[in-house]
Structure formats: C-alpha cells, structure tokens
Amino acid sequence: MLLWVLLEKQESRGRVLSEEGRCIMVFSSRQSRCRYLPPVELYDQILTLVATTSADRRFHTVVEAVLKQVLSFLSSDAVGLKLSILQCLAPAEMVICLYVRMTLETAPWTHGPCMELHGAESLAGYAATRRIAAVSQDVSANPEHLPLRLEEHTNSIAVFPLLQEGRIAGCFQVSSTQQAFFSPPCLDALRAYTALLSLAFPPSAFCDQQVLRLHVMPDNDVQRTHFASLRQRVAAQMRSLGQTEATVLQAELRVIQELAQELAIL
C-alpha cells in the first residue's frame, strides 16, 4: 500500500510511533514539529466502506466511522467537542446556505436535534466561499475579524471545506469549549480526516464555486421556531411522494430547502 511506503520512507529519516486507535505521529530528524496522520486501519476501513456500501447508506456509514475516530483522537475529559458535517443546500440551482446534516458531540452539548442553517454570517460560510480552512482560537475576542456565529459552549472553532477537484460539497466543523484548542499538528490531522470525509459524498453533491450565493441566516433561536413545523411539512410531502425510505430523505430535503428560502428573506 502506498501509505505504508510513505511511512517507511519517513521511518528511514526519523522514527514512527503508533498507538492503536490513535493517530500515527511521524517525527523527522529534519523537522522539529510532528505530523499527525489518521491510523492506517481507518484508511482501509473507509476505502472498504466506499467500495461495498450502497449509495443510500454510504454517507452515514463513512461519516460515522470517521467522526468516531476524530473524537477518539481529540477527546479529553476537560474539553467538550462538537463535530459537525455541513452540506451545501441548493434550491433553484443556487447554494444559499449550508445545513447541518450530521453531528457527534460530547458534554456540555446535548444530543438533541442538529438542524441548523449556516450562511454568509458563519465561519462555515466563509470557509466554503473561499475554499480554505478557517480557524478562530477565541470566538469572543475574534481578533481575526472573521464572520462568526456566537454559539453556546463554543470558545474556539475550526472549519475545513469538503472538496473534490475544486468543487465543494460542504464543510467539516469542529467546535471546542477550550480557547486556543487547535494546535498546528491538530489542524494537520483534521485536514487529513477531512479528506476521508469527502469520500462520503457522491460526485453529484459537489458543486461549482460560482453557484455559491450564500445568504445571511438568522440565529438559532429564530431558526428553531421555523423548524418546529419540519415534521408536519415532511409528512405532507410524503403523502404526495409515496412512502419509501428514499422519498423520506427526498421529502425532508425539499422541506429544508423551502425553510431555507423563507429564512433567507427575514
């Protein structure tokens, strides 16, 4: 495997330390900093899932496997973490916001409904529009003057665009209760995990940069009021589409698109 060849070349210049279920740390005698890599077993697992999992289950299966490994890598009893996958939402052939499709979190976050829309007012929107990773080590002071949504429990945040051949499907966002949580080696590791997360999306989920026209989305309190009717509206869509697993997802996406358009004009 190519990865093993790369590791062997690194080992010839320095030494490789590994710990089961954690990242591999490669120390080079020519570099004082270390580079964290996801464990080789995770690459093998994800490639197998992509090759063998049906298209309708691939997203959840791949993302769950990667996020669990990221949480294992980052987790500490003293730090709360929230990992979020945000996907581009494109009603009328134009991406007006990103929606939170899946999360994995620790205390003090609660495992409640994760439906949120992020637009031009958010760090995810900033990272998606520019197709670059964006980090705020102190969201309250925000010395970088980045667009930030001040969210409960979050003191630092990092966002990474999910890219394929220059096209974007969304972002991987990591929120922490600790200020200055993201060290350079940590950011290197999260970039590597982001590349694996990109494999969860079909080619059709990636969109060209010119279709991103992000609107400003209201804060979460306003959004929660609108999303209170989500289940009822999905049920109404289902009555017109028919009762299958595929149409449940289709109906839910249609309703989210409608709600996003409503919120964009507030």
PyMOL commands that set and color helices and strands:
alter all, ss='L'
color gray80, all
select helices_A, chain A and resi 2-13+40-52+55-74+91-93+123-130+184-198+203-205+209-211+220-227+230-241+245-264
alter helices_A, ss='H'
color red, helices_A
select strands_A, chain A and resi 14-17+24-28+35-37+81-89+97-105+117-118+134-136+156-164+167-176
alter strands_A, ss='S'
color yellow, strands_A
deselect
rebuild
show_as cartoon
